Amino acid sequence: GAVVSQHPSRVICKSGTSVKIECRSLDFQATTMFWYRQFPKKSLMLMATSNEGSKATYEQGVEKDKFLINHASLTLSTLTVTSAHPEDSSFYICSARKERSSYEQYFGPGTRLTVT
Amino acid sequence: AQSVTQPDIHITVSEGASLELRCNYSYGATPYLFWYVQSPGQGLQLLLKYFSGDTLVQGIKGFEAEFKRSQSSFNLRKPSVHWSDAAEYFCAVGGQAGTALIFGKGTTLSVSS
């Protein structure tokens, strides 16, 4: 199989604090991980592409200083929302690829972030 | 520009009726096409994919999709819908290996009894 987990599944934080979301590939090594953001009733918006051992590539309009992505190992990528504000409240989904040449992505279950 | 269009925002079908969800894509190279389903508050589950070969692909849960290059379409079908099929459905396209998928805006499926 190809299982991707995310932790936490839900998080509530106060405005101005930072929160870290973990994305793990449980039974495979992921050379590439993607982070998406999904607004209510909306499609998935790609935020960044993360390759193990290198800096993440951010999509246009995504603040790299606000959304810190670290892909330190082949099974773990983290997204840190720094100085969170209510407008950062959203559903964050990660996905992982086994090889860089692969076309398939395996999605995590998502993390619901609420900033109060 | 690369894009995916799902023309129907919301569809309601009766339980037991047939279903077709539309997907059109715009992609400069050979497209690799996917359909995903998402239940409320959950992640995405892959229903089926098309890479090459037979243009009619079978997926899980009784779904199938047909790739029509001339129409740039990849419509999802199911002959008999079950109440548990109510969910959000996303069509996605990818092309260049290693790049992220491009998603449509999704179609919400409601099933009436």
Interface residues (C-beta under 8 A of the other chain):
Chain A: Q6 T32 F34 K41 K42 S43 L44 L46 T49 F91 I93 S95 R97 R100 S101 S102 Y103 E104 Q105 F107 G108 P109 G110 R112
Chain B: Y32 Y36 G41 Q42 G43 L44 Q45 L46 K49 F51 F90 G94 A97 G98 T99 A100 L101 F103 G104 K105 G106 T108
